Amino acid sequence: MRSLLRLCPLLVVLGLLFGAGPALAGKRVALVLANSAYQHAPSLANPVNDGVVIAKMLKEAGFDLVESRHDLPAPDMRRVLRDFADAARDADIAVVYYAGHGIEVEGANYLIPVDARLERDTDVYDEALTLDRVLIAVEPAKRLRLVILDACRDNPFGKRMKRTIAARGIGRGLAQVEPSSPNTLIAYSAKAGFTAQDGDGANSPFTVALSKHLTTPGLDVRRAFGFVRDDVLKSTGNKQEPFVYGSLGGEDVPLVPVKVAAVAAAANPQADIRRDYELALQVGNGPAWEAFLARHPDGFYASLAKLQLEKIGAEQAHAAAIEKAKQAEAERDRLAALGAQKEAQAKAAADAKAAEQAQLAARKAKEQAQQQAAAAEQQRVNLAATAPSAAPASNASPAGANVASLTPATAPADLNRSVQTELGRVGCFSGQVDGNWNTSSQRSLSQFNRYAGTRLDVTVASTDALDMVKARQSRVCPLACEHGFKADGDKCTRIVCREGYAVNDDNECEKQRAAKPAKPATAKRDDERPARQRRQSGGAAGGYGAAAGIAAGVGRATSGGQVYCNNTGCRPVHRGCRLEYRGGGGPGTDPNAEVCY
């Protein structure tokens, strides 16, 4: 009996080994298509390189069949897909990877062969292959049908294509899809409606991330694409976000199963705890974590579960605070509209302000809890990747420190930079993306609030702000142009007026007035004559008194004689006589006397 008891653990391990055999022996097939050398459009640098990397990755992962083809015209692409559908009939997992140009017309997605011209929008029906045709090729697979499209580039066909119907829509990138077949996933290199980057190296950022995570042994394909998303966002400065459409069941579906030697770790109690933790993580609600803690109240995974539970509680508290703030604000506005007593309005205003402060505090607590939980989860994943069969058995965290004090997964500077980048994309930020949340950044977020109808806190860059701005797919803030320029889409163009018109202060073309002819140089006004002439004419005007007489005398002296003026008129001074000033003057009295010798 004792010998039998000693053999029990070994029997369990053997049972797991043999029981796992059929599940691990499922047939896996893959087709890799890459188009770079387009005949009627500029060639692409990376697709063929990307196809080589993906094909090598799948072969090293032990796929039973990996068919790799590149630079195919339309007939060859159709033939290859037909042959691959035959190979997938008895497969458990079928994968198609495509790199090249893709286009969306009227909500349908098309892969573009290298010989396509696409001169008109209707040519896609004859010269391109629909995404549905690819889905038909993988449909026979039993457990997983996976289509990966690195085809969200900003291609030249859509820009030059003629529209046979003006209303027919041709979008940027690829359109969102909802697979009708079960156990089907469609992975885009960029979210629907957005374009992807080729990157600066030999491979696109999306392909680099795929080669790093997709064939990790035992890693569920959904979680693998989650890691791919994180890597691409980081490498592109949050400009490109991969996206996965479709759904799978509750079981993990890895592209590469765990090696048989690692199955023995299932007899380890710590592995059972880890499996329970990952199940609770997939459910992701409060009751799931409470059930996990009831079964595993202590240890490393219990600490992680408590952080997840705190995160959920903080998110619920934040949602309740938002609702309470809305109610308090509505009550304040209602009392103001009814003209209630000042005391009642003041109390309602104080309650609304307190509710708003509580909302801000709840939001900060939620962000802190989310960052702590994300940091702890990332550290757990990193630890599992380095030692998949091992897990810490003590209550200490993987780093030997308190889990709650781990560094946040997203540093504040990175969050600031991400919000600045997204604000620039929607036209609300034109400064330098430097991660410094200064007055210019706060003003930009305030502009977003104004035109988007949101009420985000502008004093800090939050994850709520990042999610809210990223949700806008087009320009939010209007384009502001300098004088003499006008908004033309997302650019400012100079205003050109026709001949005889010029741009006025209101940035409108206004007819120019003809210039008035200049006056002749001889037509001078009286006040423009020399002072000497004015004095002479003034003396002849019949003034009286000392001033008049002196002025007249001085004026005439320059012409060779004197003039005697009084209230009766003016006359020349007799020859041999001169004027002598005697003083006085006034009506009836001459201040000057004519003295003769």
C-alpha positions in Angstrom: 0.0 0.0 0.0 2.8 2.4 0.9 4.5 1.7 -2.4 1.2 2.5 -4.2 0.9 5.8 -2.3 4.5 6.7 -3.3 3.6 6.1 -6.9 0.4 8.2 -6.8 2.2 11.5 -7.7 4.0 9.8 -10.6 0.7 8.3 -11.8 -0.9 11.7 -11.8 1.9 13.2 -13.8 1.8 10.3 -16.3 -1.9 10.7 -16.6 -1.5 14.4 -17.4 1.2 13.6 -19.9 -0.8 11.0 -21.8 -4.1 13.0 -21.3 -2.5 16.1 -22.8 -1.1 14.3 -25.8 -4.1 14.5 -28.2 -4.7 18.2 -27.3 -1.1 19.1 -28.0 -1.0 17.2 -31.3 -3.6 19.3 -33.2 -2.7 20.2 -36.7 -1.6 23.8 -37.3 -1.3 25.4 -40.8 -0.4 28.9 -41.9 -0.3 31.0 -45.1 1.9 34.1 -45.3 1.3 36.6 -48.1 3.4 39.7 -48.6 3.0 42.2 -51.5 5.7 44.9 -51.9 6.5 45.3 -55.7 3.3 47.1 -56.8 3.2 47.6 -60.6 1.0 50.7 -60.7 1.9 52.3 -57.3 5.1 53.0 -55.4 6.7 49.9 -54.0 6.6 49.2 -50.3 9.8 48.6 -48.4 8.7 46.3 -45.5 6.0 43.8 -46.4 8.3 41.1 -47.9 10.7 41.5 -45.0 7.8 41.2 -42.6 6.5 38.1 -44.4 10.0 36.4 -44.0 10.0 37.1 -40.3 6.5 35.8 -39.7 7.1 32.6 -41.8 10.3 31.8 -39.9 8.5 32.4 -36.6 5.7 30.0 -37.4 8.1 27.3 -38.7 10.2 27.5 -35.6 6.9 27.2 -33.5 6.4 23.8 -35.0 3.5 24.5 -37.5 2.8 21.5 -39.7 2.5 23.6 -42.8 3.8 27.2 -43.5 3.2 28.4 -47.1 5.0 31.7 -47.8 4.4 33.7 -51.0 5.1 37.2 -52.0 4.4 39.8 -54.7 1.4 37.9 -56.2 -1.0 39.2 -58.9 -4.7 38.6 -58.4 -5.0 35.2 -60.1 -2.2 33.7 -58.1 -3.6 35.1 -54.8 -6.9 33.5 -55.5 -5.2 30.1 -56.4 -3.1 30.2 -53.2 -6.1 30.9 -51.0 -8.0 28.0 -52.7 -5.2 25.6 -52.1 -4.8 26.7 -48.5 -8.5 26.1 -47.8 -7.8 22.4 -48.8 -4.9 22.2 -46.3 -7.1 23.7 -43.5 -9.9 21.1 -43.8 -8.4 18.8 -41.2 -6.5 21.5 -39.1 -7.2 22.6 -35.6 -5.6 26.0 -36.1 -5.4 28.0 -39.4 -3.5 31.3 -39.7 -3.3 33.7 -42.6 -0.9 36.7 -42.4 -1.0 39.4 -45.0 1.3 42.4 -45.4 0.7 44.9 -48.2 -1.9 47.4 -49.3 -5.5 47.1 -48.3 -8.5 49.4 -48.9 -12.0 49.9 -47.6 -14.9 50.7 -50.0 -18.4 51.1 -48.8 -17.6 49.3 -45.5 -16.0 46.3 -47.2 -12.3 45.5 -46.9 -10.1 44.4 -49.8 -6.6 43.1 -50.2 -4.8 44.6 -53.2 -2.6 42.3 -55.5 0.5 43.8 -57.1 -1.1 44.0 -60.6 -4.1 46.0 -59.5 -4.7 49.4 -61.2 -7.9 50.5 -59.4 -8.6 53.5 -61.7 -12.2 53.5 -60.6 -13.9 52.6 -57.3 -15.8 49.7 -59.0 -12.5 48.1 -60.0 -12.0 46.7 -56.5 -14.7 44.1 -57.3 -12.6 42.7 -60.2 -9.0 43.5 -59.3 -8.8 43.0 -55.5 -9.7 40.2 -53.1 -12.3 40.7 -50.3 -11.5 39.9 -46.7 -14.4 37.5 -46.8 -12.5 35.4 -49.3 -9.7 35.0 -46.8 -12.1 34.1 -44.1 -13.5 31.3 -46.3 -10.0 29.9 -46.6 -9.6 29.5 -42.8 -13.2 28.5 -42.1 -12.5 24.7 -42.1 -10.2 24.9 -39.0 -11.9 23.5 -35.9 -10.4 25.3 -32.9 -9.0 28.7 -34.1 -9.3 30.7 -37.3 -6.9 33.6 -37.2 -6.4 36.3 -39.9 -3.6 38.9 -39.3 -3.6 42.0 -41.5 -0.7 44.4 -41.6 -2.5 46.3 -44.4 -3.7 49.5 -42.7 -1.3 51.7 -44.7 -2.2 55.0 -46.2 -2.2 53.7 -49.8 -2.2 55.8 -53.0 -5.0 54.0 -54.7 -7.8 55.6 -52.7 -6.4 59.1 -53.3 -6.3 58.9 -57.1 -9.3 56.6 -57.6 -12.2 58.0 -59.7 -15.7 57.8 -58.1 -18.4 56.4 -60.3 -20.9 57.5 -57.6 -20.1 60.6 -55.7 -21.6 59.2 -52.5 -19.5 56.0 -52.5 -17.3 56.1 -49.4 -13.6 55.1 -49.5 -12.1 55.2 -46.0 -8.7 55.5 -44.4 -7.2 52.1 -43.3 -9.7 49.2 -43.0 -13.3 49.1 -41.8 -14.4 47.4 -38.6 -15.5 43.8 -39.0 -17.5 41.4 -36.9 -16.7 37.8 -37.9 -19.8 35.6 -38.3 -18.0 32.3 -37.8 -17.2 31.2 -34.2 -13.7 30.9 -32.9 -12.5 33.5 -35.4 -10.2 36.4 -34.7 -9.2 39.2 -37.1 -6.2 41.3 -36.0 -5.5 44.7 -37.6 -2.1 46.4 -37.3 -4.1 49.6 -36.6 -7.6 50.3 -35.3 -10.4 50.6 -37.9 -10.3 53.9 -39.7 -6.7 54.5 -38.8 -3.4 53.9 -40.7 -0.3 52.0 -39.6 3.3 52.9 -39.8 6.1 51.1 -41.6 8.7 52.1 -39.0 12.3 53.1 -39.5 13.8 49.6 -39.6 13.5 46.6 -41.9 10.2 45.5 -40.3 7.0 47.3 -39.2 6.4 47.9 -35.5 3.4 45.5 -35.7 5.5 42.7 -37.1 8.3 43.2 -34.6 5.8 42.9 -31.7 4.1 39.8 -33.3 7.5 38.0 -33.6 8.1 38.7 -29.9 4.8 37.6 -28.3 2.6 35.6 -30.7 4.2 32.2 -30.4 5.1 32.3 -26.7 4.4 28.7 -25.5 1.2 28.4 -23.5 0.2 32.1 -23.9 -3.4 32.6 -24.9 -3.6 34.2 -28.3 -5.8 37.0 -26.9 -3.3 37.9 -24.3 -0.5 37.7 -26.9 -2.3 40.4 -29.0 -2.7 42.5 -25.8 1.1 42.5 -25.4 1.5 43.3 -29.1 -0.8 46.3 -28.7 1.2 47.6 -25.7 4.5 47.3 -27.6 3.2 49.0 -30.8 1.7 51.9 -28.8 5.0 52.4 -27.0 7.2 52.2 -30.1 4.9 54.6 -32.1 4.3 57.2 -29.4 0.6 56.1 -29.0 0.0 56.9 -32.7 -0.8 53.4 -33.8 -3.0 51.0 -31.8 -3.5 47.4 -33.1 -7.0 46.0 -32.7 -8.5 42.5 -32.6 -12.1 41.7 -33.7 -14.0 38.5 -33.0 -14.2 36.3 -29.9 -13.2 33.0 -28.5 -14.6 30.7 -25.7 -13.4 30.5 -22.1 -10.5 28.2 -22.7 -7.0 29.4 -23.4 -6.0 29.0 -27.1 -2.3 29.3 -27.5 -0.7 29.1 -30.9 2.1 27.1 -29.3 1.3 24.6 -26.5 3.4 24.3 -23.4 6.1 21.7 -23.8 5.2 18.3 -22.4 8.0 18.5 -19.8 6.2 21.5 -18.2 3.0 19.6 -17.7 4.4 18.0 -14.6 4.3 21.4 -13.0 0.5 21.0 -12.8 1.0 18.7 -9.8 2.5 21.8 -8.0 -0.1 23.5 -5.7 1.4 26.9 -6.6 0.5 26.2 -10.2 -3.1 25.6 -9.2 -3.2 28.9 -7.4 -1.7 30.6 -10.5 -4.4 29.0 -12.7 -7.1 30.1 -10.3 -5.7 33.6 -10.4 -5.6 33.8 -14.2 -9.3 32.6 -14.3 -10.3 35.3 -11.9 -8.4 37.8 -14.0 -10.3 36.8 -17.1 -13.6 37.2 -15.3 -12.4 40.5 -13.8 -15.2 41.4 -11.4 -15.5 41.7 -7.7 -17.2 38.4 -6.9 -14.5 36.5 -8.8 -11.7 38.1 -6.8 -13.6 37.6 -3.5 -14.0 33.9 -4.4 -10.3 33.6 -5.2 -9.3 35.2 -1.8 -11.7 32.9 0.0 -9.9 29.9 -1.4 -6.4 31.4 -1.3 -6.3 34.1 1.5 -2.5 34.3 1.8 0.5 34.4 -0.4 1.9 36.2 -3.5 -1.2 35.8 -5.6 -3.5 36.9 -2.7 -1.6 40.2 -2.6 -2.1 40.7 -6.4 -5.8 39.8 -6.0 -6.3 42.4 -3.3 -4.8 45.0 -5.6 -7.3 44.0 -8.3 -10.1 44.2 -5.8 -9.0 47.6 -4.7 -8.9 48.8 -8.3 -12.5 47.6 -8.9 -13.6 49.3 -5.7 -11.9 52.6 -6.7 -13.6 52.4 -10.1 -17.0 51.9 -8.6 -16.4 54.7 -6.1 -15.4 57.0 -9.0 -18.6 56.2 -10.9 -20.7 56.8 -7.8 -19.0 60.2 -7.3 -19.6 61.2 -10.9 -23.3 60.4 -10.5 -23.5 62.3 -7.2 -21.8 65.3 -8.7 -24.3 65.3 -11.5 -27.3 65.2 -9.2 -25.9 68.0 -7.0 -25.3 70.2 -10.0 -28.7 69.5 -11.3 -30.2 70.4 -7.9 -28.3 73.6 -7.8 -29.4 74.6 -11.3 -33.0 73.7 -10.5 -33.1 75.9 -7.4 -31.5 78.8 -9.4 -34.1 78.5 -12.1 -37.0 78.5 -9.6 -35.6 81.5 -7.8 -35.4 79.8 -4.5 -34.1 81.5 -1.3 -30.5 82.6 -1.2 -29.8 80.2 1.7 -31.1 77.2 -0.2 -29.2 78.2 -3.4 -26.0 78.7 -1.4 -26.4 75.3 0.3 -27.0 73.6 -3.1 -23.9 75.4 -4.6 -21.8 74.2 -1.6 -23.1 70.7 -2.0 -22.3 70.8 -5.8 -18.8 72.0 -5.1 -18.2 69.4 -2.4 -19.4 66.7 -4.8 -17.1 67.9 -7.5 -14.1 67.8 -5.1 -15.1 64.3 -4.1 -15.3 63.3 -7.7 -11.8 64.6 -8.4 -10.5 62.7 -5.3 -12.2 59.5 -6.4 -10.7 59.9 -9.9 -7.2 60.3 -8.5 -7.7 57.3 -6.2 -9.0 55.2 -9.2 -6.0 56.2 -11.3 -3.6 55.3 -8.5 -5.3 51.9 -8.0 -5.2 51.2 -11.7 -1.6 52.0 -12.0 -0.6 49.9 -9.0 -2.7 46.9 -10.2 -1.2 47.2 -13.8 2.3 47.4 -12.4 1.9 44.4 -10.2 0.3 42.4 -13.1 3.1 43.4 -15.5 5.7 42.2 -13.0 3.8 38.9 -12.5 3.8 38.4 -16.3 7.5 39.2 -16.5 8.3 36.7 -13.8 6.2 34.0 -15.4 8.0 34.6 -18.8 11.4 34.2 -17.2 10.4 31.1 -15.2 7.1 29.7 -16.4 7.1 26.7 -14.1 8.0 28.6 -11.0 6.1 31.0 -8.8 7.1 32.7 -5.5 5.8 30.7 -2.6 6.3 33.4 0.1 4.1 36.4 0.9 6.7 38.7 -0.5 6.3 40.4 -3.9 8.5 39.3 -6.8 10.9 42.1 -6.2 11.0 41.6 -2.4 9.0 44.8 -1.7 5.5 45.6 -1.0 3.4 45.1 -4.1 1.4 48.3 -3.5 4.5 50.4 -3.7 5.6 49.2 -7.2 6.4 51.8 -9.8 3.3 52.6 -12.0 3.2 51.0 -15.4 2.8 54.3 -17.0 5.0 57.1 -15.8 3.4 60.6 -15.5 5.7 62.0 -18.2 4.6 59.3 -20.6 0.9 60.0 -19.8 1.5 63.7 -20.3 3.2 63.0 -23.7 0.4 60.7 -24.8 -2.3 63.3 -24.0 -0.4 66.0 -25.8 0.0 63.8 -28.8 -3.7 63.0 -29.0 -4.7 66.7 -28.4 -2.4 67.6 -31.4 -4.1 64.9 -33.5 -7.5 66.5 -32.9 -6.2 70.0 -33.6 -6.2 71.3 -30.0 -2.5 71.3 -29.3 0.3 72.9 -31.4 3.2 73.0 -28.9 6.1 70.6 -28.5 5.2 67.1 -27.2 7.7 67.0 -24.3 5.7 65.5 -21.5 5.7 68.8 -19.6 2.1 69.5 -18.5 2.4 73.3 -18.5 0.0 76.2 -19.1 0.0 75.6 -22.9 -1.1 72.0 -22.4 -3.8 73.0 -19.9 -5.1 75.6 -22.3 -5.2 73.0 -25.1 -7.3 70.5 -22.9 -9.6 73.4 -22.0 -10.1 74.1 -25.7 -11.0 70.4 -26.1 -13.5 70.7 -23.3 -15.1 73.7 -25.0 -15.5 72.1 -28.4 -16.1 68.5 -27.4 -18.6 69.3 -24.6 -16.6 67.5 -22.0 -15.6 68.6 -18.4 -12.2 67.1 -18.0 -9.9 68.4 -15.3 -7.3 70.5 -17.1 -4.8 70.7 -14.2 -3.5 67.2 -14.8 -3.2 64.7 -17.7 -5.3 61.8 -16.7 -6.2 58.4 -18.2 -9.8 59.6 -18.6 -8.6 62.5 -20.7 -6.4 60.2 -22.8 -9.3 57.8 -23.4 -11.8 60.7 -24.2 -9.5 62.4 -26.7 -8.5 59.1 -28.4 -12.2 58.3 -28.9 -12.4 61.3 -31.3 -11.4 60.2 -34.8 -11.5 63.6 -36.4 -10.6 67.3 -35.7 -12.3 68.8 -32.7 -10.8 72.2 -32.3 -11.2 74.6 -35.3 -8.1 75.4 -37.3 -6.8 78.9 -36.5 -5.0 80.7 -39.4 -3.1 83.9 -39.5 -4.4 87.0 -41.3 -4.3 86.5 -45.1 -4.8 82.7 -44.8 -7.9 80.5 -44.6 -8.6 77.0 -43.3 -8.5 74.3 -46.0 -9.1 71.0 -44.3 -6.3 70.5 -41.8 -4.1 73.2 -43.5 -3.9 77.0 -43.8 -3.7 78.3 -47.4 -3.1 81.9 -48.5 -6.1 83.9 -49.7 -5.7 84.9 -53.3 -7.9 87.8 -54.5 -8.6 88.6 -58.1 -7.2 91.7 -59.8 -8.4 95.0 -58.2 -9.3 93.3 -54.9 -7.2 93.0 -51.7 -7.7 91.2 -48.3 -9.3 93.4 -45.7 -9.1 93.2 -41.9 -11.9 90.6 -41.9 -9.9 88.3 -44.2 -12.3 88.9 -47.1 -11.5 90.1 -50.6 -12.5 93.8 -50.9 -12.4 96.0 -54.0 -9.6 98.6 -53.8 -10.6 102.3 -54.2 -8.9 104.4 -56.9 -6.4 106.9 -55.6 -7.4 110.6 -55.7 -5.4 112.8 -58.2 -2.9 115.1 -56.5 -3.5 118.9 -56.5 -1.3 121.1 -58.8 1.8 122.4 -57.2 0.7 126.0 -58.0 -2.7 125.8 -56.3 -1.6 126.6 -52.8 -4.0 127.6 -50.1 -3.7 131.0 -48.5 -2.3 129.6 -45.3 0.5 127.8 -47.4 1.9 131.1 -48.8 5.1 132.6 -47.3 4.7 134.5 -44.1 6.0 137.7 -45.8 3.2 137.7 -48.4 0.6 137.1 -45.6 2.0 140.1 -43.7 1.8 142.3 -46.8 -1.8 141.3 -47.6 -2.7 141.8 -44.0 -1.3 145.3 -44.0 -3.3 146.2 -47.0 -6.5 145.0 -45.4 -7.0 148.3 -43.7 -5.9 147.6 -40.1 -5.5 150.5 -37.7 -3.3 151.3 -34.7 0.3 151.0 -34.0 0.5 147.4 -35.0 -1.2 148.1 -38.3 1.0 151.0 -39.1 4.2 149.2 -38.2 3.3 146.1 -40.1 2.4 148.1 -43.1 5.6 150.1 -42.9 7.7 147.0 -42.5 5.9 145.3 -45.3 6.3 148.1 -47.7 9.9 148.8 -46.7 10.9 145.7 -48.5 9.4 147.1 -51.7 11.1 150.6 -51.6 8.6 152.8 -49.6 6.2 153.1 -46.7 2.4 153.0 -46.6 0.4 155.1 -44.1 -2.8 153.4 -43.0 -5.6 154.4 -40.6 -9.3 153.8 -40.3 -10.0 155.7 -43.5 -7.7 153.6 -45.7 -4.1 153.4 -46.8 -1.9 155.7 -49.0 1.8 155.9 -49.9 4.0 158.2 -47.7 4.9 161.4 -49.5 8.4 161.5 -51.0 10.8 163.0 -48.5 8.6 162.0 -45.6 8.6 159.2 -43.1 6.4 157.7 -40.5 7.1 158.4 -36.8 5.4 156.5 -34.0 3.9 158.9 -31.4 2.2 156.4 -29.1 -1.5 155.8 -28.2 -3.8 154.7 -30.9 -7.4 153.7 -31.1 -10.6 154.8 -32.8 -10.2 158.3 -34.1 -6.5 158.5 -33.0 -3.5 157.8 -35.3 -0.5 156.4 -33.4 1.7 157.3 -36.4 2.5 160.7 -37.8 3.9 161.6 -41.2 7.0 163.8 -40.6 8.4 165.6 -43.7 11.8 167.5 -44.0 
